[in-house]
Amino acid sequence: MKIYCICDNTDTRTGLRLTGIDGTIAQTSDELKETLDFVLKDKDIGILLINEKLAKTFPTVIAELKLARYLPLVVEIPDRHGSGRSPEFISDYIRDAIGVKL
């Protein structure tokens, strides 16, 4: 099973290529859809990494992918600028999910 990355900048792609993870840069909706078609045809890709900025730019495309298929597993990763999430993201997520403040 392979890991593949779709990102919107060369820095993230280069860093992941150094670890052996192949990827593509997509900055428009058409480029993203074309790359997703490629990824979905390759049955060896089990994990798809997408940087958070790209996922926030095209939320409907990513949501459809997550809801329609169980493979590849879609994981949003921060890029070189860091995560766009608040420092209390995990605590807020747990509080919203089960109603318990940690």
C-alpha positions in Angstrom: 0.0 0.0 0.0 1.4 3.4 -1.0 1.0 6.9 0.3 0.4 9.8 -2.1 0.3 13.5 -1.5 -1.6 16.3 -3.2 -0.4 19.8 -2.1 -0.4 23.3 -3.3 3.3 24.2 -3.0 6.6 22.8 -4.0 8.1 22.9 -0.5 5.6 20.3 0.9 6.0 18.1 -2.1 9.8 18.2 -2.0 9.9 17.4 1.7 7.6 14.4 1.3 9.5 13.2 -1.8 12.7 13.1 0.4 10.8 10.6 2.6 9.8 8.5 -0.4 6.2 9.8 -0.7 5.3 10.7 -4.3 3.0 13.6 -4.9 1.5 16.2 -7.2 1.0 20.0 -7.0 -2.6 21.1 -7.6 -3.6 24.7 -7.4 -6.9 24.8 -9.3 -10.0 22.8 -9.1 -9.4 21.2 -12.4 -5.8 20.1 -11.4 -7.2 18.7 -8.2 -9.9 16.7 -9.9 -7.5 15.4 -12.5 -5.1 14.3 -9.8 -7.9 12.7 -7.8 -8.9 10.7 -10.8 -5.4 9.4 -11.1 -5.2 8.5 -7.4 -8.6 6.8 -7.4 -7.6 4.6 -10.4 -4.4 3.4 -8.7 -5.6 0.6 -6.3 -2.1 0.6 -4.6 -2.7 4.0 -3.0 -4.1 3.5 0.5 -3.4 6.9 2.1 -3.9 10.2 0.5 -2.2 13.2 2.1 -3.7 16.6 1.3 -2.4 19.8 2.9 -4.9 21.8 5.0 -4.8 24.9 2.9 -5.7 22.9 -0.3 -8.5 21.1 1.6 -9.9 24.4 2.8 -9.8 25.9 -0.7 -11.8 23.0 -2.1 -13.9 21.6 0.8 -16.7 20.1 -1.3 -14.4 18.1 -3.4 -12.6 16.7 -0.4 -15.8 16.1 1.5 -17.3 14.1 -1.4 -14.1 12.0 -1.6 -14.2 11.2 2.2 -17.9 10.3 2.1 -18.0 8.3 -1.1 -15.0 6.0 -0.6 -13.3 4.3 2.3 -10.0 4.0 0.4 -7.8 5.8 0.1 -7.9 7.2 3.6 -7.7 11.0 3.3 -5.5 12.8 5.8 -5.2 16.5 6.0 -1.6 17.6 6.9 -0.2 21.1 7.8 2.2 22.7 5.3 5.4 24.6 5.9 3.5 27.5 7.5 2.0 25.2 10.2 -1.5 24.1 11.0 -4.3 26.5 10.6 -6.0 25.0 13.6 -6.1 26.4 17.1 -3.8 25.0 19.7 -6.8 23.5 21.6 -8.1 21.7 18.5 -8.1 18.2 20.0 -9.7 19.4 23.2 -12.4 21.3 21.3 -13.0 18.2 19.1 -13.5 15.9 22.1 -15.7 18.5 23.8 -17.9 18.8 20.7 -18.0 15.0 20.1 -18.8 13.8 23.6 -19.6 16.9 25.6 -16.8 16.6 28.1 -14.4 19.4 28.7 -10.8 18.2 29.3 
